[in-house]
Amino acid sequence: MKILLSPSKNLNAKVNQRAKSVPQFLEQSQRIHAELKTKTPPELAQLHDINAKLAELNYQRNQAWTVEGIRKEGTPALFTFSGDVYRGLDAYTLDESDLQFAEDNIWILSGLYGILRPFDAMLPYRLEMGTDLTVGDSRNLYEFWQETLTTYVAKNESTFIVNLASKEYSDAIDFKRLNIPVYDCTFLDRVKNQYKPVNIFLKKARGLMARFIIKNKIEMAENLQYFDYENYTFDLDLSSEFHFVFKRDRIS
């Protein structure tokens, strides 16, 4: 089983865990970085649609980024990302057996690194998968990554995949080429008299589901239906064979 997660733009400034490995696609990352390193702060501001202060920060990150730096100074991905998904997953409160399960089963999709395992070393960066960046003959990052990532996932001997990544990131994999089941999860919150996805809650719920899988060492897809963190409940009527829907009426 593999769990797919998106990364986050928010990163922890201080990480007190040590990395155990390096990303598997550093050769590809270097090709992407070569393009990023040529960008000036104003060009980065336009590329990422960010303000001048953030553009300068990411310019400095791009200039400092090296493979040797990753090996010497990189921090483990699972503890470095700090957005809503990772608040829900709450890696710092996992025990050793949980972290080993996470290491064996989580893949974090990344515009720069392709796939990150939980304890892969990474340096701070900003590059969303949907960024309009040309790399060599690839017109965008989807063209750049899709063959590599799809082939890698297809060769992995997983029994099934739980896709908790956003569409922006999961579109980097051609799921139609995989011969294993892929399960999607939708999380709905009651807003007035309607159940709908609420972005900030949806992101955290993806992290909560990842945590639920880790804590319960889930090995059968049907057991995802028992997810009940923070008042979410499985909705049989709205769900289908490979698409599980969870609803909640109030936030805990």
C-alpha positions in Angstrom: 0.0 0.0 0.0 1.1 3.5 -0.7 -0.3 6.9 0.4 0.2 9.8 -1.9 0.4 13.3 -0.3 1.0 16.8 -1.7 3.8 18.9 -0.3 3.1 22.3 1.3 4.5 25.8 0.6 4.8 26.3 4.4 8.0 24.8 5.8 9.4 24.4 9.3 12.4 26.7 9.9 13.8 24.3 12.5 13.7 20.5 12.3 15.1 18.3 15.0 14.9 15.1 13.1 17.7 13.7 10.9 17.3 12.6 7.3 18.1 8.9 6.5 18.1 9.0 2.7 18.3 11.3 -0.3 15.6 11.7 -2.9 15.5 9.1 -5.6 15.3 11.5 -8.6 18.1 14.0 -7.9 19.3 13.9 -11.5 16.0 15.2 -12.6 15.9 17.7 -9.8 19.2 19.1 -10.9 17.8 19.7 -14.4 14.8 21.6 -12.9 17.1 23.5 -10.5 19.3 24.6 -13.4 16.3 26.4 -14.9 15.2 27.9 -11.5 18.7 29.2 -10.7 18.7 31.4 -13.8 15.5 33.2 -12.7 15.9 36.7 -11.2 13.7 37.8 -8.2 11.3 39.7 -10.5 11.0 36.6 -12.8 10.4 34.4 -9.8 7.7 36.8 -8.6 5.9 36.4 -11.9 6.5 32.6 -12.1 5.1 31.8 -8.7 2.7 34.8 -8.4 4.3 35.9 -5.2 5.4 39.3 -3.7 8.9 40.7 -3.9 9.9 39.6 -0.4 9.0 36.0 -1.1 10.7 36.2 -4.5 13.9 37.3 -2.9 13.7 34.5 -0.4 13.3 31.9 -3.1 16.0 33.5 -5.2 18.4 33.0 -2.3 17.1 29.4 -1.8 17.7 28.6 -5.5 21.2 30.0 -5.5 22.1 28.0 -2.4 20.5 24.7 -3.5 23.1 21.9 -4.2 23.0 18.1 -4.1 25.9 18.3 -1.6 23.8 20.6 0.5 21.0 18.2 0.5 23.3 15.4 1.6 24.9 17.5 4.4 22.1 19.8 5.5 18.8 18.5 4.2 16.0 17.8 6.7 13.5 14.9 6.4 10.5 15.8 4.2 7.8 14.6 6.6 9.0 17.0 9.3 9.9 19.8 7.0 6.5 20.5 5.4 4.2 22.3 7.8 1.0 23.1 5.9 -2.5 22.0 6.8 -1.9 18.4 5.6 1.0 18.1 7.9 -0.8 19.6 10.8 -3.4 16.8 10.4 -0.7 14.2 10.1 1.3 15.6 13.1 4.5 13.6 12.6 6.1 14.8 15.7 3.6 12.8 17.8 4.1 9.5 16.0 6.1 6.7 17.7 8.9 4.7 16.2 6.6 2.0 14.8 4.4 4.6 13.3 7.3 6.4 11.7 8.6 3.1 10.2 5.2 2.4 8.8 5.1 6.0 7.3 8.6 5.5 5.8 7.4 2.3 4.2 4.2 3.6 2.8 4.1 7.4 2.2 5.1 9.1 -1.0 5.1 12.9 -1.1 4.7 14.3 -4.6 6.9 17.3 -5.4 7.4 19.6 -8.3 11.2 19.7 -7.6 12.0 16.3 -6.2 9.3 14.1 -8.0 8.7 11.8 -5.0 9.9 12.2 -1.5 9.9 9.5 1.1 9.3 10.7 4.7 13.0 10.6 5.7 14.4 11.8 2.4 16.6 14.9 2.9 15.4 18.1 1.3 16.3 21.7 1.2 13.7 24.5 1.2 12.2 25.3 -2.1 9.1 26.7 -3.8 7.9 24.9 -6.9 4.3 23.8 -7.3 3.6 21.0 -9.8 1.3 23.3 -11.8 4.0 26.0 -12.2 4.5 27.0 -15.9 8.2 26.1 -16.0 9.8 24.8 -19.2 12.6 22.2 -18.6 14.5 21.1 -21.7 11.9 19.8 -24.2 9.2 19.5 -21.5 6.7 22.4 -21.7 5.7 22.1 -18.1 6.4 19.9 -15.0 3.7 17.4 -15.9 5.4 16.6 -19.1 8.7 16.5 -17.3 7.6 14.2 -14.5 4.8 12.0 -15.7 6.7 9.3 -17.5 9.3 9.0 -14.7 6.7 8.9 -11.9 4.2 6.7 -13.6 6.9 4.1 -14.5 8.2 4.2 -10.9 4.8 3.7 -9.3 3.9 1.0 -11.8 7.0 -1.0 -11.0 6.4 -0.7 -7.2 4.8 -3.8 -5.8 2.0 -2.1 -4.0 -1.4 -3.8 -3.3 -3.3 -0.5 -3.7 -2.8 3.3 -3.6 -4.6 5.8 -1.3 -4.5 9.1 -3.2 -4.6 11.9 -0.7 -2.8 14.3 -2.9 -4.5 17.3 -4.6 -5.4 17.1 -8.3 -2.6 19.4 -9.1 -0.1 16.8 -7.8 -1.8 13.5 -8.6 -2.2 14.6 -12.2 1.6 14.0 -12.5 0.9 10.3 -12.4 -1.1 8.5 -15.2 -3.2 6.3 -13.1 -4.8 4.6 -16.1 -1.4 2.9 -16.7 -1.4 1.3 -13.3 -2.6 -2.3 -12.7 -3.5 -1.7 -9.0 -6.5 -0.1 -7.4 -6.4 3.6 -6.6 -8.7 4.9 -3.9 -9.6 8.6 -3.7 -11.1 10.2 -0.6 -13.4 13.2 -0.4 -14.0 15.1 2.8 -17.2 17.2 3.2 -18.1 19.7 5.9 -21.6 21.0 6.6 -21.9 24.6 5.7 -25.3 25.9 6.5 -27.5 23.2 5.0 -25.1 21.8 2.5 -22.1 19.4 2.7 -19.2 20.7 0.6 -15.4 20.5 0.5 -13.9 23.4 2.4 -10.3 23.9 1.3 -8.6 24.5 4.7 -10.5 21.6 6.3 -10.0 19.3 3.3 -6.3 19.7 3.4 -6.1 18.9 7.1 -8.5 16.0 6.7 -6.1 14.4 4.2 -3.4 14.6 6.8 -5.8 13.1 9.4 -6.5 10.2 7.1 -2.8 9.6 6.6 -2.4 9.6 10.3 -5.3 7.2 10.8 -3.7 4.8 8.3 -0.4 5.0 10.0 -1.7 4.7 13.6 -3.9 1.7 12.7 -1.4 0.1 10.2 -4.1 -0.2 7.6 -3.4 -3.0 5.1 -6.9 -3.4 3.5 -8.6 -0.6 1.6 -12.0 -1.3 3.1 -10.7 -0.4 6.5 -10.4 3.2 5.4 -14.1 3.4 5.9 -13.6 3.3 9.7 -11.9 6.7 9.6 -13.5 8.8 12.3 -11.0 11.5 13.3 -12.4 14.9 14.3 -16.0 13.8 13.8 -15.7 12.6 10.2 -17.9 9.6 9.3 -18.1 7.4 6.2 -21.0 8.1 3.9 -22.0 4.8 2.1 -24.6 6.5 -0.1 -22.2 9.0 -1.6 -19.2 6.6 -1.9 -18.4 4.1 -4.6 -16.0 1.2 -5.0 -12.8 3.3 -5.4 -14.1 6.7 -4.0 -14.8 7.1 -0.3 -16.7 10.1 1.0 -16.6 11.3 4.5 -18.8 13.9 6.1 -19.0 15.8 9.3 -21.6 18.1 10.8 -19.3 20.0 13.3 -15.7 20.6 13.9 -14.2 19.1 17.0 
